[in-house]
Amino acid sequence: MTGGPEGALDLDKLFAARLHAARVRPYLATALFALHVVESRRVPTMAVDRHWRCYASPSFVERTSVEELAGVWVHEVSHLLRDHHGRGDRVARERGLHGPGERLRMNIAADFEINDDVFGDGLVHPAGAVRPTDVGLPEGQLMEDYLRQFGLGPRTQHMAWLDCGSGADGLEREWDLGEDGAHGLTEQERDAVRFRVAQGITGRPGSTPSGWKRWAEEAFQPPQPWRVLLGAAVRSATSGSGAGEDYSYGRPSRRSAGVPGVVLPSLRRRPPRVSVVIDTSASVSDAELGSALLEVAAISRAVGGRRDLVTVVPCDAAARIAHPLCRAEGIPLLGGGGTDLRTGFATALRAGARPDVIVVLTDGQTAWPATRPPCRTVIGLFPGRRASRSWDEGDPDYVPDTPPAWARVVDIG
């Protein structure tokens, strides 16, 4: 890419491009000015490392206009803000993607995630900037999604030159100054920069692209472990006012002293009863059913380990029987048809002592009760095909109702 002797890096031109980028993308200004520039004749264009250094080729800066360089600045800092290096490392471990070829795919997929909405509105599309439509893929997805949908081949041959550095895919380059090199940001400083940028986006969203809005929301409210959320929702429901409470004459009320000759019952707290309704319809996978039984065990722990107070109701279009959890190993998760969890609610409420809490584990493709049950409700939604198929197979245009407002909803997985 360089082709011949190079002069010194034109910092004035490079910094003028950064200033232009900050003017047209003011919400990225904090991140743009946090980058430290390092002159390098070994990078093809511009690249970043995970420590927020920006390596720039003198020949590339010389032959590129200020307007295009501004787009490159925004592109490179986007890799760092979206943590493509950390996400690349996680994907490599989880999927066994190792070697330069797989890291090139990560770089391309990360570029797809950025380039679909980063340019325009005062920011010129740099020459050679790739987009997902170049390989026939839709826009608006994440790096991890794109990685599953394309491989290296004829359609990506023109992208082989891409190298945005270790900040884009996590693989260190020979030109990286490393963790102990000069002018790198600490982890706390990097987090502070991300927070300031996210604060600017959420505070004044304006015409901010949807990809950046989504990023900013996750930066302020990072995804939490769903099992912790489910357990907390169940504990909150079982400990709330009215749950597991009943009047008892076993210990008279202290107010009886004020009513001679009358014995008043006292309000005593008993262990709460929980009924778990499991969606066993055809739209729920075997893996999700297996996960549901694990959640039943977690739910019993959330209410103090009283397995005798937890029942399980398998339900597709009909609910058959409520099984005591003390026989959980033999609970048959039968089903495979359509879904109508209204029958599951009805069975749970009819089974012996009325439950204090109903926990529903489902993919959401169901009708819901028209009225609120006489107890608290927690809904755990399985991921995946939640909206891909109707519970009414005879109506392909049917869109399932969203979970009712009176239930606490937790996304599972």
C-alpha distance (Angstrom), angle and dihedral (degrees) to the residues before:
residue distance angle dihedral
M1 . . .
T2 3.78 . .
G3 3.80 102.6 .
G4 3.79 108.4 -176.8
P5 3.81 142.0 4.6
E6 3.74 115.9 -27.7
G7 3.78 131.9 -146.4
A8 3.77 126.4 -144.5
L9 3.77 120.1 -60.7
D10 3.82 111.5 -87.3
L11 3.78 98.0 -128.0
D12 3.79 93.7 173.5
K13 3.80 90.6 59.7
L14 3.79 93.0 42.9
F15 3.81 93.3 49.3
A16 3.82 91.4 45.6
A17 3.81 87.2 56.0
R18 3.81 90.8 49.8
L19 3.80 90.7 51.0
H20 3.81 89.7 50.7
A21 3.83 89.8 50.1
A22 3.82 90.7 51.1
R23 3.80 91.1 50.3
V24 3.80 95.2 52.8
R25 3.83 94.1 37.1
P26 3.83 102.8 33.6
Y27 3.81 92.8 166.1
L28 3.83 88.5 65.1
A29 3.82 95.4 48.9
T30 3.82 94.9 100.9
A31 3.81 91.2 53.5
L32 3.81 95.0 42.6
F33 3.79 93.1 54.3
A34 3.82 92.1 43.3
L35 3.82 90.2 66.4
H36 3.81 115.8 97.5
V37 3.81 114.3 -145.5
V38 3.81 119.3 -130.5
E39 3.80 120.1 -173.1
S40 3.81 111.0 -131.7
R41 3.79 132.4 169.9
R42 3.79 91.1 -166.5
V43 3.80 97.9 68.0
P44 3.81 116.6 84.7
T45 3.81 95.4 -139.4
M46 3.82 121.5 -27.3
A47 3.79 126.9 -30.6
V48 3.79 140.3 172.4
D49 3.78 135.2 -144.5
R50 3.79 127.1 -146.3
H51 3.83 90.5 -99.5
W52 3.81 92.5 64.8
R53 3.77 99.3 -102.9
C54 3.80 117.1 142.3
Y55 3.81 114.8 -147.9
A56 3.80 114.4 -156.7
S57 3.80 130.9 -168.6
P58 3.85 111.4 -135.8
S59 3.81 92.6 -144.8
F60 3.80 92.1 50.0
V61 3.80 92.3 51.0
E62 3.81 90.6 47.3
R63 3.80 95.6 54.3
T64 3.83 97.3 39.3
S65 3.80 124.6 83.1
V66 3.80 121.9 -118.9
E67 3.81 90.0 -114.5
E68 3.81 92.7 54.2
L69 3.81 92.3 43.9
A70 3.80 88.4 55.5
G71 3.81 88.4 58.6
V72 3.80 90.5 49.4
W73 3.82 90.7 51.3
V74 3.79 91.1 53.9
H75 3.80 91.7 44.4
E76 3.81 94.5 52.3
V77 3.80 96.3 44.9
S78 3.81 88.7 49.0
H79 3.82 89.4 63.5
L80 3.80 89.9 57.6
L81 3.79 97.4 42.8
R82 3.79 91.1 51.0
D83 3.82 91.3 47.8
H84 3.80 93.9 -125.5
H85 3.80 90.8 162.5
G86 3.82 93.1 55.5
R87 3.78 92.6 42.2
G88 3.82 90.1 47.5
D89 3.80 90.5 54.3
R90 3.81 91.1 50.2
V91 3.80 93.2 48.4
A92 3.81 90.6 48.6
R93 3.80 91.3 54.0
E94 3.80 96.1 43.1
R95 3.81 98.1 44.6
G96 3.81 100.6 28.4
L97 3.80 93.2 -117.6
H98 3.79 106.2 161.6
G99 3.78 136.8 154.2
P100 3.81 134.4 49.7
G101 3.83 93.7 -71.8
E102 3.80 93.5 57.5
R103 3.79 91.7 44.4
L104 3.81 88.9 52.3
R105 3.80 88.1 54.1
M106 3.80 88.6 51.4
N107 3.80 90.7 51.0
I108 3.81 90.4 50.2
A109 3.82 92.3 46.3
A110 3.81 90.7 48.6
D111 3.82 89.2 50.8
F112 3.82 89.3 51.1
E113 3.81 89.6 54.2
I114 3.81 92.2 51.2
N115 3.79 105.1 35.7
D116 3.80 99.3 54.8
D117 3.81 93.0 78.8
V118 3.81 109.1 5.4
F119 3.82 99.5 90.6
G120 3.80 133.0 65.4
D121 3.81 127.2 51.4
G122 3.79 92.8 82.3
L123 3.82 97.2 -29.7
V124 3.81 117.0 104.7
H125 3.80 118.3 -137.4
P126 3.84 103.8 -115.7
A127 3.79 118.0 -127.2
G128 3.80 110.9 -92.6
A129 3.81 96.5 15.4
V130 3.81 104.5 149.1
R131 3.79 126.6 -137.4
P132 3.82 131.6 -166.4
T133 3.81 90.4 -112.3
D134 3.82 87.6 66.4
V135 3.82 88.0 75.2
G136 3.79 96.9 32.7
L137 3.82 97.4 -97.4
P138 3.82 126.9 135.0
E139 3.78 122.1 -108.1
G140 3.79 126.9 -117.7
Q141 3.81 99.8 54.0
L142 3.79 132.0 119.4
M143 3.78 129.7 -107.4
E144 3.81 91.8 -105.3
D145 3.82 90.9 54.3
Y146 3.80 94.5 48.6
L147 3.81 91.7 50.2
R148 3.80 89.9 64.9
Q149 3.80 93.6 52.7
F150 3.78 108.2 52.9
G151 3.79 141.8 35.6
L152 3.77 134.5 -163.8
G153 3.78 112.0 -80.5
P154 3.80 144.1 105.9
R155 3.81 93.2 -38.5
T156 3.81 91.9 55.5
Q157 3.81 98.3 37.7
H158 3.80 92.0 102.6
M159 3.83 88.9 54.9
A160 3.82 96.1 58.8
W161 3.82 91.4 100.8
L162 3.80 93.1 62.4
D163 3.78 114.3 119.1
C164 3.78 117.8 156.6
G165 3.81 91.7 165.9
S166 3.77 134.6 -116.5
G167 3.79 89.7 -48.9
A168 3.80 88.1 70.8
D169 3.80 101.9 46.6
G170 3.83 109.4 6.3
L171 3.83 96.9 -113.0
E172 3.80 111.5 124.6
R173 3.82 117.3 -125.8
E174 3.78 129.2 -144.6
W175 3.79 90.6 -109.5
D176 3.82 95.5 53.2
L177 3.81 114.3 118.8
G178 3.80 88.8 -149.9
E179 3.76 132.4 -146.5
D180 3.82 94.1 -50.3
G181 3.80 95.1 46.6
A182 3.78 123.0 110.8
H183 3.81 125.8 -84.8
G184 3.80 97.8 14.8
L185 3.79 120.3 143.3
T186 3.78 120.9 -118.8
E187 3.78 119.9 -123.2
Q188 3.80 90.6 -103.1
E189 3.81 91.5 50.9
R190 3.80 91.2 49.7
D191 3.80 91.0 51.1
A192 3.80 90.2 48.8
V193 3.81 90.9 53.6
R194 3.81 91.9 50.2
F195 3.79 90.6 48.9
R196 3.80 92.8 51.2
V197 3.80 91.6 49.8
A198 3.80 92.8 47.3
Q199 3.80 89.3 47.8
G200 3.80 90.3 53.6
I201 3.81 92.4 50.1
T202 3.80 96.6 47.6
G203 3.80 93.6 40.6
R204 3.81 94.9 53.5
P205 3.80 107.7 11.7
G206 3.82 95.8 167.1
S207 3.80 109.0 151.1
T208 3.80 94.7 -18.2
P209 3.85 110.0 152.6
S210 3.78 115.8 -102.2
G211 3.81 92.5 -115.2
W212 3.80 91.0 60.1
K213 3.80 92.8 45.0
R214 3.80 89.8 53.5
W215 3.80 90.5 48.2
A216 3.80 92.6 49.8
E217 3.81 92.7 50.1
E218 3.80 91.0 52.3
A219 3.81 91.2 46.0
F220 3.82 90.1 57.8
Q221 3.80 95.6 36.5
P222 3.81 107.7 28.3
P223 3.81 116.7 -165.5
Q224 3.79 111.1 -87.0
P225 3.80 126.1 -145.8
W226 3.79 103.4 -86.2
R227 3.81 94.9 -146.5
V228 3.80 89.5 59.1
L229 3.80 89.8 48.9
L230 3.80 92.5 48.5
G231 3.78 92.4 49.3
A232 3.80 91.2 47.3
A233 3.81 91.4 49.2
V234 3.81 91.8 51.5
R235 3.82 93.3 46.3
S236 3.80 90.5 48.2
A237 3.80 91.4 50.3
T238 3.80 94.4 47.5
S239 3.80 94.5 46.1
G240 3.80 96.6 45.8
S241 3.77 124.3 109.9
G242 3.81 111.5 -71.3
A243 3.81 96.8 15.5
G244 3.78 112.3 121.5
E245 3.81 92.7 -2.5
D246 3.80 126.0 130.0
Y247 3.77 140.4 152.5
S248 3.81 118.6 -100.1
Y249 3.81 134.9 -173.3
G250 3.82 89.3 -159.6
R251 3.79 87.0 92.4
P252 3.81 114.3 22.9
S253 3.76 120.5 -132.9
R254 3.79 118.1 -97.9
R255 3.79 87.0 -127.6
S256 3.84 89.0 69.9
A257 3.81 87.7 84.7
G258 3.78 88.8 68.3
V259 3.82 93.0 53.8
P260 3.85 108.0 54.7
G261 3.79 114.1 -146.9
V262 3.81 94.0 14.0
V263 3.81 125.1 102.1
L264 3.80 111.9 -151.5
P265 3.80 121.6 -162.5
S266 3.80 120.4 -122.6
L267 3.77 125.7 -131.0
R268 3.77 107.0 -111.9
R269 3.76 130.4 -175.9
R270 3.79 117.0 -127.4
P271 3.81 128.4 -175.8
P272 3.84 108.4 -76.9
R273 3.79 121.3 -110.8
V274 3.82 118.1 -132.2
S275 3.80 127.6 -165.1
V276 3.83 117.0 -163.3
V277 3.81 115.8 -156.2
I278 3.84 110.7 -160.7
D279 3.80 120.4 -161.2
T280 3.84 106.5 -131.3
S281 3.81 97.6 172.9
A282 3.81 124.1 132.3
S283 3.81 92.2 -98.5
V284 3.83 91.1 64.6
S285 3.81 114.0 82.8
D286 3.80 126.3 -133.4
A287 3.81 89.1 -112.5
E288 3.80 90.4 55.8
L289 3.80 91.3 49.1
G290 3.79 89.5 51.7
S291 3.77 89.6 49.2
A292 3.81 89.4 50.0
L293 3.81 91.8 60.3
L294 3.80 89.5 50.8
E295 3.78 88.8 53.2
V296 3.80 90.4 51.0
A297 3.80 88.5 59.2
A298 3.82 90.2 47.2
I299 3.79 90.2 49.8
S300 3.81 91.3 53.3
R301 3.81 88.7 53.9
A302 3.81 90.2 49.3
V303 3.81 89.9 59.6
G304 3.79 95.9 46.7
G305 3.79 101.7 -83.9
R306 3.82 96.5 -75.3
R307 3.81 97.3 147.9
D308 3.79 90.6 173.6
L309 3.80 89.4 65.9
V310 3.82 95.1 53.1
T311 3.81 122.7 81.2
V312 3.82 130.2 -174.7
V313 3.81 124.5 -143.2
P314 3.85 115.6 -167.2
C315 3.81 108.6 -155.2
D316 3.81 139.3 175.6
A317 3.82 114.6 149.5
A318 3.81 88.8 -25.5
A319 3.78 135.8 26.6
R320 3.79 116.0 -136.0
I321 3.80 111.8 -175.9
A322 3.79 141.1 -16.6
H323 3.81 109.9 -117.5
P324 3.83 121.4 -152.6
L325 3.79 111.3 -119.5
C326 3.82 90.9 -131.6
R327 3.82 84.0 77.9
A328 3.85 94.7 42.5
E329 3.79 93.9 133.6
G330 3.79 90.0 64.9
I331 3.79 99.7 42.9
P332 3.83 108.0 127.7
L333 3.81 110.9 -141.5
L334 3.79 93.9 -155.2
G335 3.78 123.7 170.8
G336 3.77 137.2 86.7
G337 3.78 101.8 167.5
G338 3.78 131.3 91.0
T339 3.76 124.9 -47.5
D340 3.79 132.7 -107.8
L341 3.77 110.3 153.7
R342 3.79 91.3 -179.5
T343 3.80 86.3 85.9
G344 3.79 89.0 51.6
F345 3.80 90.9 55.4
A346 3.80 90.3 48.4
T347 3.82 93.0 50.1
A348 3.79 92.3 47.1
L349 3.79 91.8 52.2
R350 3.83 92.8 47.4
A351 3.81 96.4 47.8
G352 3.81 108.4 105.5
A353 3.79 111.7 -75.2
R354 3.79 112.6 21.1
P355 3.82 112.8 -105.0
D356 3.78 121.3 -116.9
V357 3.81 91.0 -147.5
I358 3.81 133.4 24.3
V359 3.81 116.2 -156.1
V360 3.82 115.4 -164.8
L361 3.83 120.7 -162.4
T362 3.82 108.9 -166.6
D363 3.80 146.7 131.2
G364 3.81 88.6 -117.8
Q365 3.82 98.0 -114.0
T366 3.77 95.2 128.0
A367 3.77 146.2 89.7
W368 3.81 115.2 -101.2
P369 3.81 130.7 -142.7
A370 3.80 112.7 -83.1
T371 3.80 92.1 -135.4
R372 3.77 132.5 41.4
P373 3.83 114.0 -95.4
P374 3.81 117.2 -118.1
C375 3.81 90.6 -105.4
R376 3.79 139.6 49.6
T377 3.82 118.8 -76.1
V378 3.81 131.5 -152.2
I379 3.83 119.4 -173.1
G380 3.80 121.8 -159.6
L381 3.82 110.8 -163.6
F382 3.79 119.9 -153.6
P383 3.84 115.0 -139.3
G384 3.79 129.4 -126.9
R385 3.77 119.4 44.3
R386 3.79 95.6 25.2
A387 3.79 93.5 127.1
S388 3.79 100.5 21.2
R389 3.81 98.4 87.5
S390 3.76 137.0 30.3
W391 3.78 121.3 -123.4
D392 3.80 83.5 -136.1
E393 3.80 100.8 66.9
G394 3.80 90.4 -172.0
D395 3.80 91.7 64.9
P396 3.82 111.2 54.0
D397 3.81 91.7 -179.9
Y398 3.79 94.3 57.3
V399 3.82 114.8 121.7
P400 3.82 113.7 -158.6
D401 3.79 118.2 -122.8
T402 3.77 117.2 -104.2
P403 3.82 115.8 -110.5
P404 3.81 112.7 -78.7
A405 3.78 120.3 -93.7
W406 3.81 92.0 -121.4
A407 3.82 92.2 66.4
R408 3.80 129.4 79.1
V409 3.83 106.0 -124.0
V410 3.83 125.0 -154.6
D411 3.82 123.9 -178.7
I412 3.82 109.7 -131.7
G413 3.81 119.9 -144.3
